[in-house]
Amino acid sequence: MDFELSTEQKAWQKIVHDFAEKELRPKAREVDEKEEFNWDAARKGGPIGLLGMSIPEEFGGSNVDMISNAIAFEELGWGCGSTALAFTAHNGLGTAPISLYGSSGLKQTWLPLVSSGKNKLGALALTEPGAGSDIQGGVVTKAEKVGNEWVINGAKMWCTNAGIAEYIIALVRTDENKNSKSLSMILIPTDAKGVKIGPAEKKMGLRGSPAHGVTFDNVHVPLDNLVGDVGKGLQQTLATLDAGRISIGAISIGLARAAMEIATNYARERKAFGQAISDFQAIQFKLANMETEIELARTYLYKAAWLKDLGRPYNKEAAIAKLFATEMAERVCYEAIQIHGGYGYSREYEVERMYRDARLMTIGEGTSEIQRLVISRHVLARE
Ligand SMILES: Cc1cc2nc3c(=O)[nH]c(=O)nc-3n(C[C@H](O)[C@H](O)[C@H](O)COP(=O)(O)OP(=O)(O)OC[C@H]3O[C@@H](n4cnc5c(N)ncnc54)[C@H](O)[C@@H]3O)c2cc1C
């Protein structure tokens, strides 16, 4: 495997880094404190392709390869965890299922609208109050065919972007059986009658990325709003999550890299016992461990992305990449705070926010336990 990025990928990295440096990092503290989404970032990110990474060009997208997707999310995570999470919930969850499985009518109606940056975004609602990891057995939101419409009833939880979305793709039960063939994806416009979006959850971190509870009370949508096939919802969801896990891993690497850069500068400047703390081997070894972990996480993440780009199976690799990168980001952000001493615990210092932001990454789009489950299944299936 050749790890040299192509000329196009390097150019893309620079575009996204410059964007993150100008539009995300300077506002990252403010969006966290005010618990507000960075709308400017969406307005300006749309035209450079950041809202269309999973959308074909004919529908207004930038349709980047998976390594370029990973490159972008590392830079966005470096700039602002909140905005990066909202962008990945939009690209990987809110638009990818339509690009992959949607009818041409759905693609034409929704994808150009949400990729431009002029409108609201997309969202995907899998999780429910009683079901997160176990969507196959736990989803109870129902969609019934009545005439030429779906009638949807139920409740979803933790839907990132719901309050700033044009539509929500909901995973719903389309027949009574609780097996792998009874789930389907249906696109529900957020302004449809009967859609109620609760207030944004009060979160520990990523506070500029709104996540909401949503209820569907006799919501009617056309049969054509089915995304993909009836009964294929679980399969489509698992495929969507494989790619999403690469993006969450990439955001984690970006958060870790940002925290490490800040900690490195601090270590050079902070004096103790008459010398810079970077002169102490204990601090040098922390930096060495942080660098090692970030490099390993990125290298492996690119492997998972590369396999996807080749059209080869990458379920295990995506799980390993997410597991390692997200747990790595927690360790690196923890050490970044440690290097700052008491100041690291202050909200005046960015590493405090990065530590809070990193914590979600081991939970969203499949917890670390679920990643270990996926990996161990591959191990145990070996001859
Ligand atoms: C900020 C944020 C944003 C989110 N955004 C979205 C979104 O946009 N769309 C969406 O659909 N969801 C979203 N989620 C939900 C997220 O995907 C779920 O929280 C996650 O999948 C875990 O589900 P749960 O919270 O129900 O935990 P549970 O599934 O109840 O798990 C609780 C604990 O049990 C463990 N566990 C469960 N099953 C097993 C098992 N078989 N073996 C071992 N351990 C197990 C879990 O790992 C965890 O530690 C978001 C969550 C947060 C916090």
The ligand as an ORCA input file, in Angstrom:
! r2SCAN-3c Opt
* xyz 0 1
  C     -23.971     13.374     20.784
  C     -24.653     12.185     20.185
  C     -25.039     12.213     18.854
  C     -25.720     11.131     18.300
  N     -26.171     11.216     17.005
  C     -26.963     10.230     16.525
  C     -27.596     10.352     15.240
  O     -27.402     11.336     14.511
  N     -28.450      9.371     14.837
  C     -28.690      8.262     15.606
  O     -29.455      7.410     15.164
  N     -28.090      8.116     16.798
  C     -27.248      9.061     17.281
  N     -26.671      8.924     18.517
  C     -26.942      7.725     19.300
  C     -25.755      6.786     19.403
  O     -25.506      6.188     18.162
  C     -26.092      5.778     20.506
  O     -26.047      6.486     21.742
  C     -25.138      4.624     20.535
  O     -25.296      3.815     19.389
  C     -25.349      3.744     21.782
  O     -26.693      3.420     21.957
  P     -27.396      3.686     23.373
  O     -27.054      5.058     23.805
  O     -28.809      3.321     23.262
  O     -26.656      2.696     24.355
  P     -27.015      1.150     24.587
  O     -27.140      0.447     23.297
  O     -28.151      1.060     25.538
  O     -25.692      0.661     25.303
  C     -25.396      0.934     26.673
  C     -24.059      0.262     27.002
  O     -24.175     -1.167     26.804
  C     -23.187     -1.578     25.885
  N     -23.713     -2.671     25.046
  C     -24.895     -2.713     24.374
  N     -25.015     -3.865     23.708
  C     -23.872     -4.571     23.944
  C     -23.388     -5.838     23.539
  N     -24.081     -6.639     22.703
  N     -22.174     -6.251     23.993
  C     -21.459     -5.448     24.826
  N     -21.860     -4.232     25.240
  C     -23.048     -3.801     24.808
  C     -22.858     -0.367     25.043
  O     -21.599     -0.476     24.430
  C     -22.910      0.719     26.108
  O     -21.713      0.724     26.823
  C     -25.956      9.979     19.083
  C     -25.549      9.937     20.413
  C     -24.929     11.018     20.977
  C     -24.542     10.961     22.438
*
